[in-house]
Amino acid sequence: MKDITEKRYSGGKPKLRRFHQAKWDEPIIFELSNEGERGILIPEVEDRVKTEVGDVLSTIPRNMRRRQLPKLPELSQSRVLRHFIRLSQETLGTDLNIDVGQGTCTMKYSPKINEQLVRMPQMTEIHPLQDEETVQGILEVLYKFEQILKEVSGLDQFSLQPGAGSQAIYANASIIRAYHEARGEADQRNEIITTIFSHPSNAACAKTAGFKIITLYPDEKGYPDLEAFKAAVSERTAGLMITNPEDTGIFNPNIEEIVKVVHKAGGLCSYDQANANGILGITRAREPSFDLCHFNLHKSFSAPHGCGGPAVGAMGVTKELAKFLPVPVIEFDGSKYRLNYDRPESIGKVRSFYGVAPVVLKAYAWVMNLGAEGLKEVAEVAVLNNNYLLKKVLEIRGVSAPYAKGKRRIEQVRYSWEKLTRDTGIHSEEIGIRAADFGVHYWTSHHPFIVPEPCTLEPTESYSKSDLDEYVEILRQVSDEAYTNPKLVKTAPHNSTIHKIHHAPLDDPSQWAMTWRAYRKKVRK
């Protein structure tokens, strides 16, 4: 055992693991289909049931009935199982590796007991169209989790309806518009101010909601330029939509003054807390007087991100804006929970039904297990991990952390490999591809690359010191290779399931398809 330990560690540092990802020549499931093959035999409908139910199809309008059966893949259970296990082996994820390179997606560890909770029949067998009397349990969970978010944010009322952070941002932008419409100022107030290091959805969703966008850039310290901000605010300002800390991991110390400037001009302020992992229990939207905020439950609150879904963007507002929240809202009269649709000033629905209940249940279980002190400890450990990682990464040749020089960051850091690129010709994206050869994930940043040759790391509270040390050693190894054997990095990956993605076809919509049906149409052409 001693010999094994000595091989794994050298000078107190972890050696790199031998890694080679499983590679299967795996067709997509439609190509595996064999006509007539079955994974389950569905029993014939009994005569008594037919008599009782009658002709079900006759209740469906003729123009909504299928003209032919859906073309679903036909496979046995064992072949379905093999197919998805093989695909899982070709995927990196937080259950397989040290996944600190996921940037603002906060791919932290999610307790498996929470997965068991949402697979219980009490959750899986309910339906959003059931009568309220029959779903009091999940309505109670939703309502109580809203009360928790009110405490975490300091705001007065929440909706869990939005199906993602971007949808919550869009809903908040819609509330800002509805607020100004109610005051007769909608035509005048048509501008939203945001910053380049805020999540890009703030600009995109506000634009989709009909606003003109003013994007502010950082000063030499990495903060949104305060004088430029004051110059941008005017009688046309509808609101501010900002992330803090921004995607650089830098917390804006001027945030209270910025909010005051917008309020003085008659605008509203929306706090993007999609990733609140470093500030839970430490700072709230209420303290700098934000009017709206949102959290991504599939980030900070430990419901798995699920590769873009399922998700919940929980949106909160002050009592002055509560009347504009999407319908329905959950109310409790002391004995019964109900969905209230009678809200004439609501912006309406932003998605079907109320929200993704299993995601809320996972987040609720996570918070209830931690308690208030545990929630704060999540943030404290996340910040500690991030600043330890910052110190260790900056010891690696060729990397820097632009802005806020010498200062600590909150939950993440956007690093730059600009020096390494100048020295070796190796780009940040190529470092990430080579890092995959060691079984870890790595993320660059949103476009545009304001930080040159970016790399965004966010360890969250999930990872131990030894995990972080191992990740640092991988980056150090790749940096050393870039300086001593750049061809090895340039030709990576060597141990992964695929080689390099060529971006040119992705820039041409005629060369790719989002669905199997779209692919088949293009093939037939």
Secondary structure as UniProt FT lines:
FT   HELIX           2..8
FT   STRAND          9..10
FT   TURN            11..12
FT   STRAND          13..14
FT   TURN            29..32
FT   TURN            35..36
FT   HELIX           47..53
FT   HELIX           56..59
FT   HELIX           62..64
FT   HELIX           77..89
FT   TURN            94..96
FT   HELIX           103..105
FT   HELIX           112..118
FT   HELIX           121..124
FT   TURN            128..129
FT   HELIX           132..134
FT   HELIX           136..153
FT   STRAND          157..159
FT   HELIX           165..182
FT   TURN            183..184
FT   TURN            186..188
FT   STRAND          191..195
FT   TURN            196..197
FT   HELIX           201..208
FT   TURN            209..210
FT   STRAND          212..216
FT   TURN            220..221
FT   HELIX           226..232
FT   TURN            235..236
FT   STRAND          237..243
FT   TURN            247..248
FT   TURN            253..254
FT   HELIX           255..264
FT   TURN            265..266
FT   STRAND          268..273
FT   TURN            277..282
FT   TURN            286..289
FT   STRAND          292..296
FT   TURN            297..301
FT   TURN            306..308
FT   STRAND          313..317
FT   TURN            319..321
FT   HELIX           322..324
FT   STRAND          329..332
FT   STRAND          337..340
FT   TURN            344..345
FT   HELIX           357..393
FT   TURN            394..395
FT   TURN            397..398
FT   TURN            405..406
FT   STRAND          413..416
FT   HELIX           418..424
FT   HELIX           428..435
FT   HELIX           436..438
FT   STRAND          454..457
FT   TURN            460..462
FT   HELIX           465..484
FT   HELIX           486..490
FT   HELIX           503..506
FT   HELIX           509..511
FT   HELIX           516..524
//
